[in-house]
Amino acid sequence: MKANFIIALVTSMLYFTSCMHHTSKMQVYHEDSAVSDSYGTPVDSLTNYFLFTIKFNDKNVSTGIDTFNFYSIYLYALNEKVLSNYYLGHDQYRFLLLRSFDPPIAVTLHRKGSEVWLNA
């Protein structure tokens, strides 16, 4: 009887701990104060909003910074926050629309728990 109780207890503990949410080690922020402050506000107009390299399996992979500099100019002009330097307290997804004959538009989708809101 006591052995069955211990087996049931250990099994249930293993079941519940295996279902716990584990955070990914891929979500690493550089937290460089030369790029932005902890609220995501860029230091100056030369700030790169994107990373030069990404560390993947202990190797540095280039991200093609030549095109990203072009996007950073528009993001700074639109007063957007740097999303790749510090974690800003919730998930944010940004869409940048660069239109040929009209001004650019930045749309940011925010998600914090069950709350979702949109900034344009």
Secondary structure by P-SEA (a helix, b strand, c coil): caaaaaaaaaaaaaaaaaacbbbbccccccccccccccccccccccccccccccccccbbbbccaaaaaaaaaaaaaacccccccccccbbbbbbbbbcccbbbbbbbbbbccccccccc
